[in-house]
Amino acid sequence: MLSVADNEKLTKVGPGTPMGNLMRRYWQPVLLAREVADNDGDPIRVRILGEELVAFRDTSGRVGLISEWCPHRLTSMFLGRNEEDGLRCVYHGWKFDVTGSCVDMPNEPEEFDFKHKVKMIAYPTEEMGGVIWAYMGPAELKPVLPKFEFTQQPESHRGASKVIEECNWLQGLEGGIDSIHSSFLHRKIGEGKGIGLDGLRAEGLAGKLDVEPTDYGYRYTNSRGLPGKGQNYVRGYHFVMPHIQVRAAQLNNNGDWYKFKIAGHHWVPIDDHTTMVWNWFYSLDEALTQDEKDEEISGNGPAYVDPVTFRAAVNPRNNWLIDRDMQRKENFTGIQGVNAQDRAVQEAMGPIVNRSKEHLGQTDRAVIMTRRMLLKAVDTVADGGTPPGLGESYYAVRAIEDVLPEEDFGLDALSERMFAGAR
């Protein structure tokens, strides 16, 4: 369990909070590139880490991320005109470039113009892997670019999406790194339950975790014995600070690689009670099909998530569309879509769960290590130090799974294949 004080330290993310200060030391995904596809296109509201911002792509193609509030009379720059390399406030015409500098003040006579003294909050951005990334921390401490392996793949071999989750970011992250839940929450039942990966999860209910700290976070495996087969189903993961999970590719029915396909999530805090879950996936072999890019199996596709607002159709107000007949006959939850099932159990905990009331076990070792690592990193930043995960070592991380002889399990069984260059 976690103390009430430490729980608050980990879950509050606004400006000036300990966790907020830690989060701002890392590049954060803020927009899909398609949301700001056009030069001089429509401005987009962005809320992240408790801050209200506006994004726009200017005439030259640069992406700006600035405060929503005009520093003149504090109306919304979302209403602004995107024109000639700047965003112009519609109230009095003040114009700002992507650096937040005021470049025009047309309502003031020339002798009273003071635009050179006015600068609004603005954060640097980078476009990579179909995603716009922003750095919101001290300029002199900006880390290396976020070159996750998925960002370096051709567009035909990668995809990314996002969806709003109605709870604190840590609930989402802890759900993602909790490997054993997939044997239950995502389990199929009834006819055909023994097919492929779902069959392995259904057969291997109990797991043994093996966790190893790294300079970017940690890597770990969950080994599930398959009764009567003399085999272990071993699934590998990486946790990259501060809120990233890299998870394994899928196996086909024969235990061979269908595609060398890897996926993961960023759980980016919108505010203390809301999270933007980023979903990304990529193939190192064949190009992804359109069905794979549409993420129908995960519950992130157009049928489940509004492509403009990113609100989920499956949400607390409709009880996550739980179907009790489906629960009896088809899957363990009665909820359609793997990630929709994840969001349901995490949102059902409430906005911020009280971790002081938990009872954790051996299969929660990754969750426990995450909390310890985050608390240590928070204190490191408060003391003026450098938290883990700001270098290039995570560029090469890769997660896999395999079915192995029963004597092979844990990190020793997969470690050589959990980084780029290994197959």
C-alpha positions as CSV (number, residue, x, y, z in Angstrom):
1,M,0.0,0.0,0.0
2,L,1.0,3.7,-0.3
3,S,0.6,6.4,2.3
4,V,-2.0,9.1,1.7
5,A,0.8,11.7,1.5
6,D,2.8,9.7,-1.1
7,N,-0.4,9.0,-3.0
8,E,-1.0,12.7,-3.3
9,K,2.6,13.4,-4.2
10,L,2.3,11.0,-7.2
11,T,-1.1,12.0,-8.5
12,K,-1.1,15.8,-8.4
13,V,0.5,17.2,-11.6
14,G,-0.3,20.9,-11.9
15,P,2.3,23.6,-12.2
16,G,4.6,23.7,-9.1
17,T,3.6,20.3,-7.8
18,P,6.4,17.8,-7.1
19,M,5.0,15.3,-9.8
20,G,4.2,18.2,-12.1
21,N,7.8,19.3,-11.9
22,L,9.0,15.8,-12.7
23,M,6.6,15.4,-15.7
24,R,7.9,18.6,-17.2
25,R,11.4,17.3,-17.5
26,Y,10.3,14.9,-20.3
27,W,9.0,15.3,-23.8
28,Q,5.2,14.8,-23.8
29,P,3.0,13.8,-26.8
30,V,0.4,16.5,-27.2
31,L,-1.2,16.2,-30.6
32,L,-1.5,13.8,-33.5
33,A,0.1,15.5,-36.4
34,R,-3.1,15.2,-38.3
35,E,-4.8,17.6,-35.8
36,V,-2.6,20.4,-37.1
37,A,-2.0,19.2,-40.6
38,D,-2.4,22.5,-42.5
39,N,-0.2,25.6,-42.4
40,D,-2.4,28.5,-41.1
41,G,-5.0,25.9,-40.2
42,D,-7.4,26.0,-37.3
43,P,-6.0,26.4,-33.8
44,I,-6.5,23.5,-31.4
45,R,-7.1,23.6,-27.6
46,V,-4.6,21.4,-25.6
47,R,-4.9,20.7,-21.9
48,I,-2.0,19.0,-20.3
49,L,-0.5,18.9,-16.8
50,G,-3.3,21.2,-15.7
51,E,-2.4,23.9,-18.2
52,E,-4.7,25.4,-20.9
53,L,-2.8,25.8,-24.1
54,V,-3.4,26.4,-27.8
55,A,-1.6,24.7,-30.7
56,F,-1.3,25.9,-34.3
57,R,0.8,25.3,-37.4
58,D,2.0,28.6,-38.8
59,T,2.6,29.7,-42.4
60,S,6.1,28.3,-42.4
61,G,5.0,24.9,-41.0
62,R,6.2,25.3,-37.5
63,V,4.0,24.1,-34.7
64,G,3.4,26.5,-31.8
65,L,2.1,25.6,-28.4
66,I,1.3,28.7,-26.4
67,S,-0.9,29.7,-23.5
68,E,-4.6,29.9,-24.3
69,W,-4.9,33.3,-22.6
70,C,-3.9,36.5,-24.4
71,P,-1.6,38.5,-22.0
72,H,-3.5,41.7,-22.9
73,R,-7.0,41.1,-21.5
74,L,-6.9,37.3,-21.0
75,T,-9.4,36.1,-23.6
76,S,-8.9,32.8,-25.4
77,M,-6.4,32.6,-28.2
78,F,-8.4,29.6,-29.4
79,L,-10.6,32.2,-31.1
80,G,-7.5,33.6,-32.8
81,R,-6.7,34.1,-36.5
82,N,-3.9,31.9,-37.7
83,E,-2.1,34.1,-40.3
84,E,1.3,35.1,-41.6
85,D,3.5,33.2,-39.1
86,G,1.5,34.0,-36.0
87,L,-1.7,33.7,-34.1
88,R,-3.7,36.9,-33.8
89,C,-6.1,37.6,-30.9
90,V,-9.5,38.6,-32.3
91,Y,-10.1,41.0,-29.3
92,H,-7.6,43.7,-30.0
93,G,-5.3,42.2,-32.7
94,W,-2.3,41.4,-30.7
95,K,-0.3,38.7,-32.6
96,F,2.1,36.1,-31.3
97,D,4.6,33.8,-33.0
98,V,5.4,30.2,-32.1
99,T,8.0,31.3,-29.5
100,G,5.3,33.3,-27.6
101,S,6.7,36.7,-28.6
102,C,4.3,39.5,-29.4
103,V,5.1,40.5,-33.0
104,D,2.3,43.0,-33.6
105,M,0.3,45.4,-31.5
106,P,-2.0,47.2,-34.0
107,N,-4.3,48.9,-31.4
108,E,-1.5,51.0,-29.9
109,P,0.0,54.1,-31.7
110,E,3.6,53.6,-32.7
111,E,4.9,55.8,-30.0
112,F,3.2,53.7,-27.3
113,D,3.9,50.3,-28.8
114,F,5.5,47.9,-26.3
115,K,5.3,44.6,-28.1
116,H,9.0,43.9,-27.5
117,K,8.2,43.7,-23.7
118,V,5.3,41.1,-24.1
119,K,5.9,37.4,-24.2
120,M,3.4,34.6,-23.4
121,I,4.1,31.1,-22.2
122,A,5.2,29.0,-25.1
123,Y,6.7,25.5,-25.3
124,P,9.1,24.0,-27.9
125,T,7.7,21.3,-30.1
126,E,9.0,18.5,-32.3
127,E,7.2,16.4,-34.9
128,M,8.1,12.8,-35.0
129,G,6.4,9.5,-35.8
130,G,3.1,11.2,-36.7
131,V,3.0,12.9,-33.2
132,I,3.6,16.4,-32.0
133,W,5.8,16.4,-28.9
134,A,6.3,19.3,-26.4
135,Y,8.8,20.0,-23.7
136,M,7.4,22.0,-20.8
137,G,10.4,22.2,-18.5
138,P,13.3,24.5,-18.0
139,A,14.9,25.4,-21.3
140,E,18.4,24.7,-20.2
141,L,17.5,21.2,-19.1
142,K,15.8,20.0,-22.3
143,P,16.5,16.3,-22.9
144,V,17.3,14.4,-26.1
145,L,14.5,14.0,-28.6
146,P,11.9,11.3,-27.9
147,K,13.1,8.8,-30.5
148,F,11.1,5.8,-29.4
149,E,11.5,3.0,-32.0
150,F,7.9,3.5,-33.3
151,T,8.8,7.1,-34.3
152,Q,11.5,5.9,-36.6
153,Q,9.4,3.5,-38.6
154,P,7.8,4.4,-42.0
155,E,4.2,5.5,-41.9
156,S,3.1,2.2,-43.5
157,H,4.5,0.3,-40.5
158,R,3.3,2.4,-37.5
159,G,0.1,3.9,-36.1
160,A,-0.9,6.1,-33.1
161,S,-4.1,7.1,-31.5
162,K,-5.3,8.7,-28.3
163,V,-8.4,8.5,-26.0
164,I,-9.5,10.4,-22.9
165,E,-9.6,8.3,-19.7
166,E,-11.7,9.7,-16.9
167,C,-9.3,9.1,-13.9
168,N,-5.9,10.0,-12.7
169,W,-2.9,9.1,-14.9
170,L,-1.3,6.8,-12.3
171,Q,-4.4,4.4,-12.5
172,G,-3.9,4.0,-16.2
173,L,-0.1,3.5,-15.9
174,E,-0.4,0.9,-13.1
175,G,-3.1,-0.9,-15.1
176,G,-0.8,-1.1,-18.1
177,I,2.2,-2.4,-16.2
178,D,0.1,-4.9,-14.3
179,S,0.8,-7.9,-16.6
180,I,-1.3,-10.6,-14.9
181,H,-4.6,-8.9,-15.3
182,S,-4.7,-9.8,-18.9
183,S,-5.3,-13.5,-17.9
184,F,-8.6,-12.3,-16.5
185,L,-9.8,-8.9,-17.7
186,H,-9.1,-9.7,-21.4
187,R,-10.0,-13.4,-21.2
188,K,-12.3,-14.9,-23.7
189,I,-14.7,-17.7,-22.6
190,G,-17.0,-20.2,-24.3
191,E,-16.4,-21.8,-27.7
192,G,-13.0,-21.0,-29.2
193,K,-11.5,-19.7,-26.0
194,G,-8.3,-21.7,-26.5
195,I,-7.2,-20.0,-29.7
196,G,-3.9,-18.1,-29.9
197,L,-2.8,-15.6,-27.3
198,D,-6.1,-15.5,-25.5
199,G,-5.8,-19.3,-25.0
200,L,-2.4,-18.9,-23.5
201,R,-3.7,-16.3,-21.1
202,A,-6.7,-18.4,-20.2
203,E,-4.4,-21.4,-19.5
204,G,-1.7,-19.5,-17.5
205,L,-3.6,-17.7,-14.7
206,A,-0.8,-17.4,-12.2
207,G,2.3,-15.5,-13.0
208,K,5.8,-14.9,-11.6
209,L,7.3,-11.5,-12.1
210,D,11.0,-10.8,-12.7
211,V,11.8,-7.1,-12.6
212,E,15.2,-5.4,-13.3
213,P,15.9,-1.6,-12.9
214,T,17.5,0.2,-15.8
215,D,18.7,3.7,-16.4
216,Y,15.4,4.5,-18.3
217,G,13.1,2.8,-15.8
218,Y,13.0,-1.0,-15.7
219,R,12.3,-4.1,-17.8
220,Y,10.4,-7.1,-16.6
221,T,8.8,-10.4,-17.6
222,N,5.7,-12.3,-16.4
223,S,6.1,-16.1,-16.7
224,R,3.0,-18.2,-16.7
225,G,3.2,-22.0,-16.5
226,L,0.9,-23.8,-19.0
227,P,-0.6,-26.8,-17.2
228,G,0.1,-30.1,-18.7
229,K,2.3,-28.8,-21.6
230,G,5.7,-28.5,-19.9
231,Q,5.9,-24.9,-21.2
232,N,6.0,-21.4,-19.9
233,Y,4.3,-18.4,-21.6
234,V,6.8,-15.6,-21.0
235,R,5.8,-12.0,-21.7
236,G,8.3,-9.2,-21.7
237,Y,7.8,-5.4,-21.0
238,H,9.6,-2.2,-20.5
239,F,8.7,0.7,-18.3
240,V,10.2,4.0,-19.5
241,M,10.0,7.0,-17.2
242,P,7.7,8.7,-16.4
243,H,4.6,7.0,-17.8
244,I,5.4,4.8,-20.8
245,Q,4.8,1.0,-21.2
246,V,6.3,-1.0,-24.1
247,R,4.6,-4.3,-24.4
248,A,5.1,-7.5,-26.3
249,A,4.2,-8.5,-29.9
250,Q,1.6,-11.2,-30.5
251,L,2.0,-14.8,-31.3
252,N,-0.1,-16.8,-33.7
253,N,-1.9,-20.1,-33.0
254,N,1.3,-22.1,-33.5
255,G,3.4,-20.0,-31.2
256,D,5.3,-18.5,-34.2
257,W,5.6,-14.8,-35.0
258,Y,2.7,-13.5,-37.0
259,K,4.4,-10.1,-37.3
260,F,7.2,-8.6,-35.3
261,K,4.7,-6.2,-33.9
262,I,5.3,-4.1,-30.8
263,A,3.0,-1.6,-29.0
264,G,2.7,0.6,-26.0
265,H,1.1,3.5,-24.3
266,H,1.9,6.9,-22.8
267,W,-0.5,7.9,-20.0
268,V,-0.3,11.7,-20.2
269,P,-2.0,13.7,-17.4
270,I,-4.5,16.2,-18.7
271,D,-5.1,17.2,-15.1
272,D,-5.4,15.4,-11.7
273,H,-8.6,13.7,-12.7
274,T,-8.3,13.1,-16.4
275,T,-5.7,11.4,-18.6
276,M,-4.9,11.3,-22.4
277,V,-4.0,7.7,-23.1
278,W,-1.7,7.5,-26.1
279,N,-1.7,4.2,-28.0
280,W,1.1,3.4,-30.5
281,F,2.1,0.3,-32.4
282,Y,4.5,-0.7,-35.1
283,S,5.7,-3.6,-37.2
284,L,9.3,-4.4,-38.1
285,D,8.2,-6.8,-40.8
286,E,5.1,-6.4,-42.9
287,A,3.2,-3.1,-43.3
288,L,0.2,-2.8,-41.0
289,T,-3.2,-3.5,-42.5
290,Q,-6.0,-0.9,-42.3
291,D,-7.8,-3.0,-39.7
292,E,-4.7,-3.0,-37.5
293,K,-4.4,0.8,-37.9
294,D,-8.1,1.2,-37.0
295,E,-7.5,-0.7,-33.7
296,E,-10.9,-2.4,-33.7
297,I,-9.8,-5.2,-31.4
298,S,-8.5,-2.8,-28.8
299,G,-11.5,-0.5,-28.6
300,N,-9.6,2.6,-29.7
301,G,-10.9,2.7,-33.3
302,P,-13.5,5.1,-34.8
303,A,-16.4,3.0,-33.6
304,Y,-15.2,3.5,-30.0
305,V,-13.5,6.9,-29.9
306,D,-14.7,10.2,-31.3
307,P,-11.8,11.2,-33.7
308,V,-12.3,14.9,-33.0
309,T,-13.0,15.1,-29.2
310,F,-11.2,11.8,-28.3
311,R,-14.0,11.0,-25.9
312,A,-14.8,7.3,-25.5
313,A,-18.2,5.9,-26.4
314,V,-17.6,3.4,-23.6
315,N,-17.5,5.5,-20.4
316,P,-18.8,5.8,-16.8
317,R,-22.0,7.5,-17.7
318,N,-23.3,4.4,-19.7
319,N,-21.7,1.8,-17.3
320,W,-19.0,1.1,-20.0
321,L,-21.8,-0.5,-22.1
322,I,-21.4,-3.7,-20.1
323,D,-23.4,-6.6,-21.6
324,R,-24.1,-9.2,-19.0
325,D,-25.1,-11.8,-21.6
326,M,-21.7,-11.3,-23.3
327,Q,-20.1,-11.6,-19.9
328,R,-21.7,-15.0,-19.4
329,K,-21.0,-16.4,-22.8
330,E,-18.2,-14.5,-24.7
331,N,-15.7,-12.7,-22.5
332,F,-14.8,-12.2,-18.9
333,T,-16.0,-8.6,-18.6
334,G,-19.0,-8.2,-20.9
335,I,-17.2,-5.1,-22.3
336,Q,-16.1,-5.0,-25.9
337,G,-12.5,-3.9,-26.7
338,V,-9.3,-4.7,-24.8
339,N,-8.4,-1.1,-23.9
340,A,-12.0,-0.3,-23.3
341,Q,-11.9,-3.0,-20.6
342,D,-8.8,-1.5,-19.2
343,R,-10.4,2.0,-19.0
344,A,-13.5,0.5,-17.4
345,V,-11.8,-1.0,-14.4
346,Q,-9.5,2.0,-13.9
347,E,-12.2,4.5,-14.1
348,A,-14.4,2.5,-11.8
349,M,-11.9,3.1,-9.0
350,G,-12.9,6.8,-9.0
351,P,-10.9,9.9,-10.0
352,I,-8.0,9.1,-7.7
353,V,-7.9,5.8,-5.9
354,N,-6.9,5.6,-2.2
355,R,-3.9,3.4,-2.4
356,S,-3.5,3.3,1.4
357,K,-6.3,0.6,1.4
358,E,-4.7,-1.8,-1.0
359,H,-3.4,-5.3,-0.4
360,L,-0.6,-6.0,-2.9
361,G,1.0,-9.4,-3.8
362,Q,3.9,-10.9,-5.7
363,T,2.3,-10.2,-9.1
364,D,2.3,-6.4,-8.1
365,R,6.1,-6.2,-8.0
366,A,6.2,-4.0,-11.1
367,V,3.6,-1.6,-9.7
368,I,5.5,-1.4,-6.4
369,M,8.8,-0.7,-8.2
370,T,7.1,2.0,-10.3
371,R,5.9,3.9,-7.3
372,R,9.3,3.7,-5.6
373,M,11.0,4.9,-8.8
374,L,8.6,7.8,-9.2
375,L,8.8,8.9,-5.6
376,K,12.6,8.8,-5.8
377,A,12.6,10.8,-9.1
378,V,10.3,13.4,-7.6
379,D,12.7,13.9,-4.7
380,T,15.7,14.0,-7.1
381,V,14.1,16.8,-9.1
382,A,13.2,18.7,-5.9
383,D,16.8,18.5,-4.9
384,G,18.0,19.9,-8.2
385,G,19.1,16.5,-9.6
386,T,18.5,14.6,-12.9
387,P,15.8,12.0,-13.0
388,P,16.2,8.7,-15.0
389,G,15.1,8.3,-18.5
390,L,16.4,11.5,-20.1
391,G,19.1,9.9,-22.2
392,E,19.1,7.8,-25.4
393,S,19.0,4.3,-23.8
394,Y,15.3,3.8,-24.3
395,Y,15.6,4.3,-28.0
396,A,16.5,0.6,-28.4
397,V,13.9,-1.0,-26.1
398,R,11.8,-3.7,-27.6
399,A,9.3,-6.1,-25.9
400,I,8.5,-9.6,-26.9
401,E,6.8,-12.7,-25.7
402,D,7.4,-16.4,-26.4
403,V,6.4,-19.9,-25.4
404,L,9.4,-21.7,-23.9
405,P,10.3,-25.0,-22.2
406,E,9.2,-25.0,-18.5
407,E,12.8,-24.7,-17.3
408,D,13.1,-21.3,-19.2
409,F,11.4,-18.4,-17.5
410,G,11.9,-14.8,-16.4
411,L,14.3,-12.2,-17.8
412,D,17.1,-14.6,-18.4
413,A,14.9,-16.3,-21.0
414,L,14.1,-13.2,-23.0
415,S,16.7,-10.5,-22.1
416,E,18.9,-10.8,-25.2
417,R,15.9,-10.2,-27.4
418,M,14.4,-7.2,-25.6
419,F,16.5,-4.5,-27.5
420,A,16.7,-3.3,-31.1
421,G,18.8,-5.5,-33.3
422,A,17.8,-8.7,-31.6
423,R,15.1,-11.1,-33.1
